[in-house]
Amino acid sequence: QVLLVESGGGLVQAGGSLRLSCVASGFTFSRFAMGWFRQAPGKEREFVAAISRTGVNIVCADSVKGRFTISRDNAKNTVALQMNSLKREDTAVYYCAADWSPGESASRDINEYVYWGQGTQVTVSS
């Protein structure tokens, strides 16, 4: 059974930090690129960041560049999202997802992702 379980969400003041973590099981983690997406109320799910199988390629949305960092640990089957300098507009449910694409791709395309977690709520207050 494939599972992606996110944790680390919560309520934080603007300017603060949170670290999200996602633990994967039920598939060969090191063969999948991993991504983080988010969905705010009334909005479509959007790309946040992605990391390739070995971590050699990383892409981030312009809205989070310089503030968020994605990383992975293939020995522990985990992917993390370090979020600094949080803004109210970062409030959303954050999802991790797995992308079975060949090579060292790190895709922004939501349609490339085949496995999804249930999400963790991040709320940034002013």
N, CA, C and O atoms as a DFTB+ gen file, in Angstrom:
504 C
 N C O
     1  1       0.837      -1.189       0.000
     2  2       0.000       0.000       0.000
     3  2       0.881       1.252       0.000
     4  3       1.758       1.417       0.848
     5  1       0.626       2.113      -0.958
     6  2       1.372       3.360      -1.055
     7  2       0.834       4.361      -0.034
     8  3      -0.371       4.595       0.057
     9  1       1.741       4.937       0.717
    10  2       1.363       5.968       1.674
    11  2       2.352       7.124       1.604
    12  3       3.565       6.928       1.518
    13  1       1.806       8.324       1.641
    14  2       2.580       9.536       1.825
    15  2       1.924      10.280       2.982
    16  3       0.755      10.657       2.905
    17  1       2.676      10.487       4.039
    18  2       2.107      11.089       5.246
    19  2       2.866      12.368       5.575
    20  3       4.050      12.344       5.911
    21  1       2.154      13.480       5.469
    22  2       2.750      14.775       5.774
    23  2       2.579      15.114       7.252
    24  3       1.636      14.669       7.907
    25  1       3.507      15.906       7.754
    26  2       3.416      16.419       9.119
    27  2       4.155      17.739       9.201
    28  3       4.891      18.116       8.289
    29  1       3.948      18.437      10.307
    30  2       4.686      19.671      10.538
    31  2       3.904      20.942      10.300
    32  3       4.409      22.037      10.549
    33  1       2.686      20.815       9.826
    34  2       1.878      22.008       9.621
    35  2       1.426      22.607      10.940
    36  3       1.626      22.025      12.007
    37  1       0.815      23.778      10.850
    38  2       0.323      24.425      12.057
    39  2       0.062      25.889      11.840
    40  3       0.007      26.375      10.710
    41  1      -0.098      26.587      12.950
    42  2      -0.357      28.027      12.943
    43  2       0.928      28.758      13.287
    44  3       1.588      28.434      14.275
    45  1       1.284      29.743      12.475
    46  2       2.512      30.497      12.699
    47  2       2.257      31.951      12.331
    48  3       1.429      32.245      11.469
    49  1       2.969      32.854      12.986
    50  2       2.844      34.262      12.655
    51  2       3.638      34.590      11.388
    52  3       4.619      33.925      11.054
    53  1       3.192      35.608      10.715
    54  2       3.920      36.067       9.537
    55  2       5.368      36.358       9.905
    56  3       5.659      36.941      10.949
    57  1       6.259      35.939       9.029
    58  2       7.687      36.082       9.285
    59  2       8.312      34.877       9.949
    60  3       9.536      34.769      10.027
    61  1       7.482      33.972      10.428
    62  2       7.976      32.783      11.103
    63  2       8.340      31.665      10.147
    64  3       8.334      31.838       8.928
    65  1       8.659      30.508      10.725
    66  2       9.121      29.362       9.953
    67  2       8.376      28.096      10.360
    68  3       7.917      27.952      11.493
    69  1       8.275      27.202       9.414
    70  2       7.781      25.850       9.659
    71  2       8.571      24.892       8.793
    72  3       9.090      25.255       7.738
    73  1       8.649      23.665       9.264
    74  2       9.294      22.615       8.469
    75  2       8.302      21.482       8.289
    76  3       7.877      20.849       9.255
    77  1       7.941      21.237       7.047
    78  2       7.047      20.132       6.714
    79  2       7.874      18.905       6.377
    80  3       8.959      18.998       5.803
    81  1       7.338      17.759       6.746
    82  2       7.992      16.509       6.433
    83  2       6.976      15.554       5.827
    84  3       5.790      15.602       6.151
    85  1       7.450      14.698       4.955
    86  2       6.593      13.699       4.308
    87  2       7.339      12.370       4.325
    88  3       8.456      12.260       3.820
    89  1       6.706      11.379       4.906
    90  2       7.291      10.041       4.953
    91  2       6.566       9.154       3.955
    92  3       5.336       9.097       3.934
    93  1       7.337       8.468       3.136
    94  2       6.778       7.632       2.084
    95  2       6.967       6.159       2.397
    96  3       7.950       5.768       3.025
    97  1       6.015       5.345       1.953
    98  2       6.128       3.902       2.083
    99  2       5.311       3.245       0.984
   100  3       4.415       3.858       0.403
   101  1       5.635       1.988       0.709
   102  2       4.868       1.223      -0.267
   103  2       5.344       1.344      -1.701
   104  3       4.735       0.771      -2.605
   105  1       6.418       2.077      -1.923
   106  2       7.008       2.168      -3.258
   107  2       8.493       2.493      -3.093
   108  3       8.945       2.850      -2.005
   109  1       9.230       2.367      -4.168
   110  2      10.679       2.594      -4.116
   111  2      10.931       4.095      -4.203
   112  3      10.996       4.674      -5.288
   113  1      11.067       4.690      -3.059
   114  2      11.138       6.147      -2.935
   115  2      12.231       6.746      -3.812
   116  3      12.021       7.773      -4.459
   117  1      13.384       6.113      -3.835
   118  2      14.534       6.688      -4.546
   119  2      14.348       6.714      -6.062
   120  3      15.148       7.331      -6.766
   121  1      13.325       6.068      -6.568
   122  2      13.057       6.059      -8.010
   123  2      12.052       7.125      -8.422
   124  3      11.700       7.229      -9.597
   125  1      11.599       7.903      -7.476
   126  2      10.582       8.906      -7.754
   127  2      11.098      10.304      -7.439
   128  3      11.729      10.536      -6.408
   129  1      10.816      11.228      -8.351
   130  2      10.944      12.626      -7.976
   131  2       9.827      12.957      -6.991
   132  3       8.778      12.312      -6.988
   133  1      10.060      13.960      -6.162
   134  2       9.069      14.338      -5.153
   135  2       8.755      15.819      -5.265
   136  3       9.607      16.635      -5.618
   137  1       7.522      16.139      -4.958
   138  2       7.125      17.541      -5.039
   139  2       6.225      17.925      -3.883
   140  3       5.625      17.084      -3.214
   141  1       6.159      19.225      -3.676
   142  2       5.205      19.804      -2.733
   143  2       4.272      20.723      -3.521
   144  3       4.699      21.505      -4.371
   145  1       3.005      20.600      -3.210
   146  2       1.982      21.459      -3.791
   147  2       1.157      22.039      -2.649
   148  3       1.235      21.573      -1.512
   149  1       0.374      23.050      -2.961
   150  2      -0.494      23.625      -1.927
   151  2      -1.815      24.059      -2.544
   152  3      -1.913      24.344      -3.738
   153  1      -2.812      24.096      -1.693
   154  2      -4.132      24.521      -2.143
   155  2      -4.782      25.390      -1.072
   156  3      -5.042      24.949       0.047
   157  1      -5.031      26.622      -1.449
   158  2      -5.720      27.566      -0.574
   159  2      -7.223      27.468      -0.820
   160  3      -7.647      27.028      -1.889
   161  1      -8.021      27.869       0.148
   162  2      -9.478      27.795      -0.018
   163  2      -9.948      28.534      -1.271
   164  3      -9.583      29.687      -1.502
   165  1     -10.757      27.857      -2.069
   166  2     -11.298      28.468      -3.270
   167  2     -10.340      28.584      -4.432
   168  3     -10.671      29.175      -5.460
   169  1      -9.148      28.019      -4.275
   170  2      -8.146      28.107      -5.348
   171  2      -7.730      26.724      -5.812
   172  3      -7.947      25.730      -5.119
   173  1      -7.135      26.673      -6.984
   174  2      -6.626      25.410      -7.506
   175  2      -5.330      25.034      -6.788
   176  3      -4.612      25.884      -6.262
   177  1      -5.063      23.741      -6.788
   178  2      -3.806      23.268      -6.235
   179  2      -2.661      23.781      -7.096
   180  3      -2.725      23.727      -8.324
   181  1      -1.620      24.275      -6.452
   182  2      -0.510      24.858      -7.201
   183  2       0.827      24.278      -6.765
   184  3       1.001      23.808      -5.641
   185  1       1.740      24.332      -7.687
   186  2       3.099      23.832      -7.469
   187  2       3.853      24.719      -6.499
   188  3       3.734      25.944      -6.532
   189  1       4.641      24.073      -5.621
   190  2       5.500      24.815      -4.699
   191  2       6.969      24.521      -4.986
   192  3       7.750      25.438      -5.239
   193  1       7.342      23.253      -4.949
   194  2       8.740      22.883      -5.152
   195  2       8.825      21.411      -5.523
   196  3       7.940      20.622      -5.195
   197  1       9.907      21.052      -6.216
   198  2      10.128      19.655      -6.596
   199  2      11.609      19.348      -6.542
   200  3      12.457      20.225      -6.709
   201  1      11.900      18.065      -6.300
   202  2      13.285      17.612      -6.215
   203  2      13.394      16.287      -6.951
   204  3      12.521      15.428      -6.828
   205  1      14.457      16.125      -7.709
   206  2      14.635      14.919      -8.503
   207  2      15.054      13.748      -7.623
   208  3      15.246      13.900      -6.417
   209  1      15.191      12.591      -8.235
   210  2      15.441      11.348      -7.502
   211  2      16.626      11.441      -6.560
   212  3      16.546      11.034      -5.401
   213  1      17.716      11.974      -7.060
   214  2      18.920      12.033      -6.234
   215  2      19.096      13.394      -5.574
   216  3      20.011      13.587      -4.773
   217  1      18.224      14.333      -5.909
   218  2      18.338      15.678      -5.357
   219  2      19.192      16.609      -6.173
   220  3      19.425      17.747      -5.765
   221  1      19.668      16.156      -7.323
   222  2      20.568      16.991      -8.111
   223  2      19.810      18.144      -8.784
   224  3      20.391      19.194      -9.060
   225  1      18.536      17.948      -9.041
   226  2      17.727      19.012      -9.642
   227  2      16.608      19.429      -8.692
   228  3      15.896      18.597      -8.129
   229  1      16.479      20.734      -8.537
   230  2      15.451      21.313      -7.681
   231  2      14.825      22.477      -8.420
   232  3      15.526      23.279      -9.037
   233  1      13.521      22.569      -8.359
   234  2      12.811      23.716      -8.919
   235  2      11.834      24.228      -7.865
   236  3      11.295      23.457      -7.072
   237  1      11.622      25.515      -7.871
   238  2      10.707      26.146      -6.928
   239  2       9.828      27.151      -7.668
   240  3      10.233      27.736      -8.673
   241  1       8.632      27.334      -7.152
   242  2       7.769      28.377      -7.674
   243  2       8.379      29.741      -7.366
   244  3       9.040      29.920      -6.343
   245  1       8.153      30.686      -8.251
   246  2       8.706      32.025      -8.043
   247  2       8.222      32.628      -6.734
   248  3       8.948      33.382      -6.087
   249  1       6.995      32.297      -6.344
   250  2       6.405      32.884      -5.147
   251  2       7.100      32.462      -3.857
   252  3       6.957      33.126      -2.830
   253  1       7.848      31.368      -3.901
   254  2       8.500      30.879      -2.688
   255  2      10.018      30.866      -2.803
   256  3      10.710      30.525      -1.844
   257  1      10.530      31.229      -3.948
   258  2      11.973      31.184      -4.169
   259  2      12.686      32.088      -3.168
   260  3      12.294      33.234      -2.946
   261  1      13.738      31.543      -2.574
   262  2      14.487      32.307      -1.586
   263  2      13.927      32.187      -0.176
   264  3      14.573      32.601       0.787
   265  1      12.727      31.622      -0.050
   266  2      12.114      31.459       1.275
   267  2      11.923      29.982       1.639
   268  3      12.081      29.602       2.799
   269  1      11.585      29.155       0.653
   270  2      11.319      27.741       0.889
   271  2      12.456      26.901       0.309
   272  3      13.030      27.243      -0.725
   273  1      12.771      25.805       0.986
   274  2      13.801      24.879       0.524
   275  2      13.276      23.460       0.613
   276  3      12.784      23.031       1.657
   277  1      13.385      22.744      -0.480
   278  2      12.996      21.336      -0.499
   279  2      14.240      20.469      -0.376
   280  3      15.296      20.802      -0.913
   281  1      14.106      19.358       0.332
   282  2      15.222      18.425       0.476
   283  2      14.654      17.019       0.624
   284  3      13.462      16.837       0.872
   285  1      15.524      16.034       0.469
   286  2      15.081      14.652       0.621
   287  2      16.181      13.812       1.243
   288  3      17.365      14.140       1.165
   289  1      15.758      12.717       1.864
   290  2      16.684      11.751       2.440
   291  2      16.209      10.377       1.965
   292  3      15.248       9.822       2.498
   293  1      16.886       9.846       0.970
   294  2      16.451       8.572       0.388
   295  2      16.652       7.408       1.354
   296  3      15.975       6.387       1.234
   297  1      17.553       7.542       2.287
   298  2      17.757       6.477       3.279
   299  2      16.581       6.394       4.255
   300  3      16.307       5.340       4.830
   301  1      15.901       7.515       4.428
   302  2      14.780       7.557       5.371
   303  2      13.425       7.686       4.680
   304  3      12.388       7.779       5.338
   305  1      13.445       7.689       3.348
   306  2      12.194       7.819       2.573
   307  2      11.414       9.065       2.960
   308  3      10.195       9.020       3.124
   309  1      12.114      10.156       3.100
   310  2      11.448      11.392       3.500
   311  2      11.803      12.546       2.574
   312  3      12.892      12.602       2.003
   313  1      10.869      13.445       2.444
   314  2      11.080      14.706       1.749
   315  2      10.588      15.816       2.671
   316  3       9.554      15.685       3.325
   317  1      11.333      16.891       2.710
   318  2      11.005      17.980       3.623
   319  2      10.848      19.287       2.871
   320  3      11.377      19.458       1.772
   321  1      10.119      20.199       3.475
   322  2       9.977      21.545       2.938
   323  2      10.208      22.519       4.079
   324  3       9.368      22.658       4.967
   325  1      11.343      23.188       4.052
   326  2      11.647      24.213       5.041
   327  2      11.067      25.535       4.553
   328  3      11.404      26.012       3.469
   329  1      10.197      26.118       5.360
   330  2       9.517      27.347       4.957
   331  2       9.905      28.465       5.913
   332  3       9.609      28.400       7.106
   333  1      10.559      29.472       5.397
   334  2      10.986      30.628       6.177
   335  2      10.277      31.880       5.678
   336  3       9.725      31.904       4.578
   337  1      10.304      32.905       6.496
   338  2       9.707      34.203       6.130
   339  2       8.290      34.017       5.611
   340  3       7.931      34.535       4.554
   341  1       7.508      33.290       6.347
   342  2       6.157      32.956       5.899
   343  2       5.278      34.185       5.807
   344  3       5.390      35.117       6.603
   345  1       4.399      34.166       4.816
   346  2       3.465      35.262       4.556
   347  2       2.033      34.727       4.667
   348  3       1.794      33.523       4.579
   349  1       1.113      35.628       4.857
   350  2      -0.287      35.215       4.959
   351  2      -0.716      34.445       3.719
   352  3      -1.496      33.497       3.812
   353  1      -0.214      34.847       2.570
   354  2      -0.608      34.189       1.327
   355  2      -0.040      32.777       1.188
   356  3      -0.365      32.077       0.229
   357  1       0.801      32.351       2.128
   358  2       1.275      30.964       2.132
   359  2       0.284      30.037       2.817
   360  3       0.470      28.820       2.813
   361  1      -0.768      30.596       3.404
   362  2      -1.780      29.780       4.056
   363  2      -2.446      28.853       3.055
   364  3      -2.983      29.298       2.041
   365  1      -2.407      27.554       3.350
   366  2      -2.954      26.550       2.442
   367  2      -2.802      25.172       3.070
   368  3      -2.144      25.006       4.096
   369  1      -3.419      24.201       2.436
   370  2      -3.110      22.806       2.739
   371  2      -1.949      22.409       1.830
   372  3      -1.997      22.615       0.617
   373  1      -0.920      21.846       2.425
   374  2       0.285      21.462       1.691
   375  2       0.305      19.948       1.508
   376  3       0.083      19.182       2.446
   377  1       0.576      19.546       0.276
   378  2       0.582      18.129      -0.102
   379  2       1.957      17.737      -0.644
   380  3       2.579      18.490      -1.393
   381  1       2.412      16.566      -0.261
   382  2       3.568      16.016      -0.954
   383  2       3.069      14.995      -1.979
   384  3       1.998      14.405      -1.832
   385  1       3.868      14.812      -3.003
   386  2       3.470      13.943      -4.102
   387  2       4.696      13.319      -4.749
   388  3       5.804      13.851      -4.670
   389  1       4.470      12.180      -5.388
   390  2       5.550      11.427      -6.027
   391  2       5.333      11.356      -7.534
   392  3       4.221      11.132      -8.013
   393  1       6.408      11.550      -8.256
   394  2       6.393      11.618      -9.722
   395  2       7.265      10.511     -10.307
   396  3       8.480      10.488     -10.111
   397  1       6.622       9.594     -11.029
   398  2       7.378       8.526     -11.689
   399  2       7.740       8.997     -13.086
   400  3       7.045       8.696     -14.057
   401  1       8.825       9.732     -13.174
   402  2       9.338      10.168     -14.463
   403  2      10.795       9.743     -14.544
   404  3      11.492       9.719     -13.529
   405  1      11.255       9.411     -15.728
   406  2      12.625       8.903     -15.849
   407  2      13.672       9.983     -15.613
   408  3      13.407      11.181     -15.725
   409  1      14.837       9.525     -15.293
   410  2      15.962      10.441     -15.165
   411  2      15.864      11.335     -13.955
   412  3      15.245      10.983     -12.951
   413  1      16.476      12.489     -14.058
   414  2      16.553      13.432     -12.947
   415  2      15.622      14.621     -13.184
   416  3      16.025      15.779     -13.070
   417  1      14.397      14.315     -13.510
   418  2      13.438      15.391     -13.708
   419  2      12.916      15.882     -12.367
   420  3      12.910      15.145     -11.381
   421  1      12.485      17.118     -12.345
   422  2      11.819      17.719     -11.189
   423  2      10.723      18.600     -11.783
   424  3      10.968      19.731     -12.202
   425  1       9.521      18.059     -11.806
   426  2       8.472      18.667     -12.609
   427  2       7.566      19.603     -11.829
   428  3       7.259      19.368     -10.660
   429  1       7.145      20.667     -12.498
   430  2       6.138      21.583     -11.962
   431  2       4.717      21.129     -12.321
   432  3       3.736      21.664     -11.804
   433  1       4.623      20.148     -13.199
   434  2       3.341      19.734     -13.760
   435  2       2.621      18.791     -12.819
   436  3       3.082      17.677     -12.568
   437  1       1.497      19.235     -12.304
   438  2       0.745      18.433     -11.342
   439  2       0.326      17.094     -11.928
   440  3       0.165      16.118     -11.196
   441  1       0.150      17.042     -13.234
   442  2      -0.307      15.813     -13.884
   443  2       0.765      14.723     -13.935
   444  3       0.468      13.569     -14.244
   445  1       2.008      15.093     -13.631
   446  2       3.084      14.108     -13.627
   447  2       3.095      13.285     -12.339
   448  3       3.746      12.242     -12.273
   449  1       2.384      13.744     -11.329
   450  2       2.465      13.134     -10.004
   451  2       1.383      12.074      -9.822
   452  3       0.202      12.315     -10.072
   453  1       1.812      10.906      -9.384
   454  2       0.905       9.758      -9.335
   455  2       0.461       9.387      -7.922
   456  3      -0.614       8.815      -7.741
   457  1       1.264       9.703      -6.938
   458  2       0.912       9.404      -5.551
   459  2       0.838      10.706      -4.766
   460  3       1.661      11.605      -4.937
   461  1      -0.166      10.783      -3.903
   462  2      -0.401      12.004      -3.134
   463  2      -0.654      11.695      -1.662
   464  3      -1.244      10.670      -1.320
   465  1      -0.202      12.592      -0.809
   466  2      -0.545      12.514       0.593
   467  2      -1.876      13.179       0.860
   468  3      -2.517      13.710      -0.047
   469  1      -2.289      13.144       2.134
   470  2      -3.572      13.714       2.529
   471  2      -3.480      15.204       2.835
   472  3      -4.498      15.892       2.913
   473  1      -2.284      15.690       3.003
   474  2      -2.110      17.125       3.216
   475  2      -1.966      17.514       4.677
   476  3      -2.415      16.804       5.577
   477  1      -1.332      18.650       4.889
   478  2      -1.183      19.221       6.224
   479  2      -1.465      20.722       6.130
   480  3      -0.998      21.397       5.213
   481  1      -2.227      21.224       7.081
   482  2      -2.660      22.622       7.049
   483  2      -1.562      23.540       7.560
   484  3      -0.969      23.298       8.611
   485  1      -1.305      24.581       6.812
   486  2      -0.408      25.655       7.240
   487  2      -1.221      26.942       7.260
   488  3      -1.814      27.328       6.253
   489  1      -1.245      27.598       8.408
   490  2      -1.975      28.847       8.552
   491  2      -1.014      29.911       9.054
   492  3      -0.371      29.748      10.091
   493  1      -0.926      30.996       8.308
   494  2      -0.031      32.099       8.663
   495  2      -0.892      33.285       9.058
   496  3      -1.711      33.763       8.275
   497  1      -0.698      33.749      10.273
   498  2      -1.479      34.878      10.768
   499  2      -0.650      36.153      10.716
   500  3       0.580      36.124      10.753
   501  1      -1.357      37.266      10.630
   502  2      -0.648      38.551      10.561
   503  2      -0.352      39.088      11.949
   504  3       0.239      40.160      12.083
